[in-house]
Amino acid sequence: MKKIIKNMLCILLVFTTVSCSKDDSTSQDGNSTTDIYIIGQIQKQDGTVKAVYWKNGEEFILPSDKYSDAYAIHITSKNDVYIAGIEFDVSGVRRPIYWKNGEKVTLATNNAEDAYAWDIEVSNNDDVYVIGYEINDTNNGAEAIYWKNGTKVSLHSSGIVSSYAYGIHITPSGDTYVSGYEYEPFSFGRRAVYWKNDSKIVLSDGNPSAISQSIYVTNVGDVYIAGKEDSTPESKAVYWKNGIKTVLSLTGDKKIFAPSIYVANNKVYVSAREAVADQNNVNISSAVYWEDSNKFDLSAGSSQSFSKQVIVVDNDVYIVGSSRPTASSSYDAVYWKNGAKTTLTDGSYTAFASSIAITKNSN
């Protein structure tokens, strides 16, 4: 989930009447504007549970029939805005969807069980790839899949109980990379994998248990994948560069969730949620990130915080997530720029932020 397009014209979103103006700009130089798009979910006291996006802090609800959530955003060079997520159907089953410029598209599945769309990207020839997984009717296992222009393609290997896909990267030449993991309880447990053009590459052997979630491929073809390894009592954030593993530092018996990776200026950035159980066995979560081997904690001033995605634009490090000031407060959608937090909501309802895209727009 690494969706950044630079040097774009003013983006006109079909589903809003927002125009490019000085109010939208984070730049005062008169030559360009910087627009920040963040997507996620709101949960209001009136029962509204909806996928949303914020453009420069202004909130817009994405159309859906019932409960919905947004997980990833991609903006193309043609100024089209794609957002992937899920909604509940009338029977309460999660269905994979995406929005193109605010128009909802429901993706086909083969059964009546839950299915998820975790990431989205559009190739240079306008093919729309949405990746995720669906639960199997027969054995309750999962099948890693992607949809290409709405047609479902399975990444699942025979003899495996479950497979999961979480992140996608498409190169300018059209190569597709998908990160995820497999589960087979009677042999290796959980092992991190990725698929290049539908061919599977195994990153770990299941000892220890490992998963991969976020993927980034550089212009020279280096493949970076962020994930985690589980052990007792902690889990560790890790990343693989071309299959070679690096373990990132931890402090104490903590667990890692939702690692995200980005590479810029010859540095590797990994963000994650770090959690440790208190005396009541309740997880206390902190938003953290690493710049190469240096770890930074973003949780100052929060009772709980967590991060979902990291990107780097013009040497500025952006991390998106959520936090709450006290244990009894609602979560706010937030992002950090170089460690400084911006809050998108006012605490009157619960909000979670999942993904970010930043555009540089020429005037």
Number of C-alpha atoms within 10 A of each C-alpha: 30 28 19 18 18 15 14 19 17 18 18 15 15 13 15 12 8 13 12 17 10 11 10 17 18 14 14 10 8 10 9 18 25 20 21 17 21 29 31 29 25 27 18 13 10 7 9 14 19 25 29 22 25 19 17 17 17 13 16 15 18 23 15 19 10 14 19 25 26 29 25 29 29 26 25 18 16 11 17 16 20 24 31 28 28 26 26 17 15 9 7 12 14 22 22 27 24 26 20 17 19 18 14 16 14 14 19 14 18 11 12 14 17 21 27 27 30 27 30 29 28 21 17 14 9 12 14 17 21 32 26 28 26 27 22 18 13 8 9 13 16 24 23 26 25 27 20 15 13 15 13 17 13 13 21 20 13 7 7 16 19 24 27 30 31 26 29 29 27 19 15 11 9 14 12 19 21 32 30 27 24 28 22 16 12 8 10 15 16 23 23 28 25 28 18 15 13 17 11 16 13 13 20 21 15 20 13 16 18 27 27 32 28 28 27 26 20 13 9 6 10 13 17 22 33 30 28 25 24 18 14 8 10 16 21 21 29 21 28 19 15 13 16 11 15 14 14 17 13 15 8 9 14 19 24 24 21 19 27 30 25 25 20 14 8 7 11 16 23 28 30 28 23 27 22 19 13 9 7 6 8 10 15 17 23 24 26 22 28 19 15 14 15 10 15 13 14 20 21 13 12 16 16 21 27 28 32 25 27 27 27 19 15 7 10 11 17 20 31 27 29 29 31 23 17 12 11 8 15 19 26 24 28 25 27 18 15 13 17 10 18 13 16 21 21 12 16 13 16 21 27 27 32 25 29 29 23 23 22 21 19 14 13
